[in-house]
C-alpha cells in the first residue's frame, strides 16, 4: 500500500484573534510593566478575564476603558 503525504491542515483562527491580548501584550500596548497590569487587576481597576490561571484582555474593551480613564482623570 502506498501512502501519500498531505499538506498540513491550516488552522482557522477566529476573526478576533488579534483582538485578544495577554498580560505581556497589554503591557506593551499600554507601555507599562506587567507588574502594573497585575496591580490594576488586583485592585479590580482593569477589565480582563481569566482562561485557567492566565489573564486575557479584549482590545476593544481596553480601548473603551482607556477613554473612560482619560476622561475621568481630566474631569470632563
PLY file of the C-alpha trace (Angstrom):
ply
format ascii 1.0
element vertex 76
property float x
property float y
property float z
element edge 75
property int vertex1
property int vertex2
end_header
0.00 0.00 0.00
1.33 3.42 -0.91
0.83 6.47 1.34
0.72 10.00 0.06
2.00 12.93 2.02
-0.60 15.54 2.68
-0.04 19.18 3.33
-0.63 20.12 6.98
-4.10 21.37 7.74
-4.44 25.09 8.03
-5.86 26.04 11.39
-8.61 28.56 11.00
-8.39 31.35 13.51
-11.34 33.44 14.61
-11.55 36.93 13.14
-10.82 38.49 16.50
-7.57 36.68 17.28
-5.65 39.97 17.20
-8.32 41.34 19.50
-7.29 39.19 22.50
-4.13 40.14 24.38
-2.04 38.51 27.10
-0.56 40.39 30.08
2.70 40.88 28.20
0.96 42.11 25.06
-1.20 44.50 27.10
1.84 45.83 28.96
3.48 46.58 25.60
0.26 48.17 24.32
-0.08 50.39 27.40
3.70 50.93 27.63
3.93 49.83 31.23
5.44 46.98 33.23
3.50 43.70 33.54
3.50 44.15 37.34
1.41 47.30 36.79
-1.16 45.19 34.93
-1.31 42.67 37.79
-1.63 45.50 40.36
-4.56 47.03 38.45
-6.18 43.60 38.20
-5.81 43.04 41.96
-7.45 46.43 42.55
-10.23 45.49 40.10
-9.49 48.62 38.08
-8.70 46.87 34.78
-11.21 44.87 32.68
-9.99 41.39 31.86
-10.94 37.73 32.06
-9.17 34.53 33.02
-8.61 31.43 30.97
-7.43 28.89 33.52
-4.86 30.83 35.51
-3.92 33.23 32.70
-5.38 36.68 32.21
-6.65 37.83 28.81
-7.85 41.22 27.61
-10.09 42.22 24.73
-8.56 45.15 22.85
-11.87 46.93 22.19
-12.75 46.78 25.91
-9.30 48.09 26.86
-9.64 50.94 24.35
-13.01 51.89 25.88
-11.53 51.65 29.39
-8.69 53.97 28.34
-11.18 56.55 27.09
-13.12 56.40 30.35
-9.97 56.61 32.50
-8.62 59.54 30.45
-11.91 61.44 30.58
-12.33 60.92 34.34
-8.71 61.89 35.04
-9.07 65.24 33.25
-12.53 65.85 34.68
-14.66 66.03 31.51
0 1
1 2
2 3
3 4
4 5
5 6
6 7
7 8
8 9
9 10
10 11
11 12
12 13
13 14
14 15
15 16
16 17
17 18
18 19
19 20
20 21
21 22
22 23
23 24
24 25
25 26
26 27
27 28
28 29
29 30
30 31
31 32
32 33
33 34
34 35
35 36
36 37
37 38
38 39
39 40
40 41
41 42
42 43
43 44
44 45
45 46
46 47
47 48
48 49
49 50
50 51
51 52
52 53
53 54
54 55
55 56
56 57
57 58
58 59
59 60
60 61
61 62
62 63
63 64
64 65
65 66
66 67
67 68
68 69
69 70
70 71
71 72
72 73
73 74
74 75
